[in-house]
Amino acid sequence: MKISRKAWIACAALAAPLALVLTVPGRTAPSPVVDGNDKHADSEIVTRVFRVKSVPALQLIPILRSLLPQSAHLAAVQCTNEILVVDTYANVRRIENIVATLDKGDTLPLPKCTLPAFPPAPPPPSMPPQE
């Protein structure tokens, strides 16, 4: 962490103890969606979606979740057997390499997935006549 000299002097002038809280935007901040060929700073927050071929993506989530910080996001898309990761570029690359190492063998058939039918939206409420 880098604290400028001016900030240190301002903090030292306070009589009460000071708590410094750092926030990491992680999964809630806008982040670029990257593919395997993109280059970014290791500390930049990015989003990556990649396909898993021979292992159900849903089964990998508990294994991979423990390798990421709490601020990261990790999810599986069952219909396409894909994994979505939002974290630093360095961690996303690491997760992708781990999955590539585990993803050996015959290609799994994708499950048939259909979106649920949503009922039609109700009509808007009628407005009282204006006088």
For each residue, the residues with C-beta under 8 A, 3 or more apart:
1: 22
2:
3: 7 8
4: 7 8
5: 8 9
6: 9 10
7: 3 4 10 11
8: 3 4 5 11 12
9: 5 6 12 13
10: 6 7 13 14
11: 7 8 14 18
12: 8 9
13: 9 10
14: 10 11 18
15:
16:
17:
18: 11 14
19:
20:
21:
22: 1
23:
24: 69 71
25: 28 29 45 71
26: 29 45 69 71 72 73 86 87
27: 71 72 73 86
28: 25
29: 25 26 45
30:
31: 44 45 46 47 86
32: 38 40 46 47
33: 46 47 48 49
34: 38 40 46 47 48 89 92
35: 38 48
36: 50 96
37:
38: 32 34 35 46
39:
40: 32 34 44 46 89
41: 44 89
42: 88 89 90
43: 88 89 90
44: 31 40 41 88 89
45: 25 26 29 31 86 87 88 89
46: 31 32 33 34 38 40 86 87 88 89 92
47: 31 32 33 34 84 85 86
48: 33 34 35 84 85 86 92 96
49: 33 77 82 83 84 85
50: 36 82 83 96 99
51: 80 81 82
52: 55 56 57 60 81 82 83 99 103
53: 81 103 107 108
54: 103 104 105 106 107 108
55: 52 59 60 102 103 105 108
56: 52 59 60 76 78 81 108
57: 52 60 61 76 77 78 81 82 83
58: 61 76 78
59: 55 56 62 63
60: 52 55 56 57 63 64 76 83 99 102
61: 57 58 64 65 74 75 76 83
62: 59 65 66
63: 59 60 66 67
64: 60 61 67 68 74 83 95 98 99
65: 61 62 68 74
66: 62 63
67: 63 64 91 94 95 98
68: 64 65 72 74 85 87 91 95
69: 24 26 72 87 91
70:
71: 24 25 26 27 87
72: 26 27 68 69 85 86 87 91
73: 26 27 84 85 86 87
74: 61 64 65 68 83 84 85 86 95
75: 61 83 84
76: 56 57 58 60 61 81 82 83 84
77: 49 57 80 81 82 83 84
78: 56 57 58 81 111 113
79: 110 111 113
80: 51 77 110
81: 51 52 53 56 57 76 77 78 108 110
82: 49 50 51 52 57 76 77
83: 49 50 52 57 60 61 64 74 75 76 77 95 99
84: 47 48 49 73 74 75 76 77
85: 47 48 49 68 72 73 74 91 92 95 96
86: 26 27 31 45 46 47 48 72 73 74 92
87: 26 45 46 68 69 71 72 73 91 92 95
88: 42 43 44 45 46 91 92
89: 34 40 41 42 43 44 45 46 92 93
90: 42 43 93 94
91: 67 68 69 72 85 87 88 94 95
92: 34 46 48 85 86 87 88 89 95 96
93: 89 90 96 97
94: 67 90 91 97 98
95: 64 67 68 74 83 85 87 91 92 98 99
96: 36 48 50 85 92 93 99 100
97: 93 94 100 101
98: 64 67 94 95 101 102
99: 50 52 60 64 83 95 96 102 103
100: 96 97 103
101: 97 98 104
102: 55 60 98 99
103: 52 53 54 55 99 100
104: 54 101
105: 54 55
106: 54
107: 53 54
108: 53 54 55 56 81
109:
110: 79 80 81 113
111: 78 79
112:
113: 78 79 110
114:
115:
116:
117:
118:
119:
120:
121:
122:
123:
124:
125:
126:
127: 130
128:
129:
130: 127
131:
